[in-house]
Amino acid sequence: MFLNSKFIATAGMLSLLSTGAIAAPSRISKSEIQSQSSSKESVSDLEETQSARPFKAFLGLAMSNGPGAESTLLGGVEKGGRIGYDLGLGVEGRFSHDAVLGGEIDLAYVSRGFSYSGETDFASVRANINFNYLLLPILVRAYLPNYVSFGVGPYAGLRVGSAGVSSSSSNKSQNNSSDSSSDFDLRNANSFDFGLVASVGVRVPTKALDIVGDLRFQRGLANIFDLPSGSTAKNAQNQAVTLSAGVAF
């Protein structure tokens, strides 16, 4: 009696499996296990290299754009960007070994500037302005489970150099046409700058060094110049897009 009921139960179970009413336990292939293990190891390796190689050196190009728009002196001013550079050192790391958030502090020597051109009733005027700053960005970073991270934070800058050249040429309608060039008066340029930075970073670990890359947008909140009363100049803050590459060690 007992054997018959056991046989009937076993036969019923086999019938349910054959009809698909009960799914057979799936088997995880060896390749899937190795893939999952490899993914976990790569994330773990990245976390370890970030803690073991917190320092980095980088060099980048910057497209910067300063004040422009309209001016009380020049009508129809055309603002143009200038290509500069970033050169710096930084330290970066997670707040803990497996934390999603981390921080970064950089100290960089950067070149920013702008150009503009316009015309009056008497002459065409062009100017090229360049500023050099020591820049200190402080970022909070969020790390994805791969080689990518996002950062945002404030920055402070100290102007350590500047140069400007303006040139003018009289309009053809004038009887006495002449061309002239002179240094641009930068005495009213502010020495300090501050603003916000947004960043997308990439870190690729290797045996010797980590390769790092960074795309940033810098938006100044302080005026480059002390604008005179009544001026209609707009966008008188530093803004730049930078692309840099370097190594972490």
Buried (B, 14 or more C-beta within 10 A) or exposed (E): EEEEEEEEEEEEEEEEEEEEEEEEEEEEEEEEEEEEEEEEEBBEEBBEBBEEBBEBEBEBBBBBBBBBEBBEEBEEBEBBBBEBBBBBBBEBBBEEEEEEEBBBEBEBBBBBBBBBBBBBEEBBBBBBBBBBBBBBBBBEBEBEEEBEBBBBBEBBBEBEEBEBBBBBBBEEEEEEEEEEEEEBEBEEBBEEBBBBBBBEBBBEBEEEBBBBBBBBBBEBEBBBBEBEEEBEBBBBBBBBBBEBEBBBE
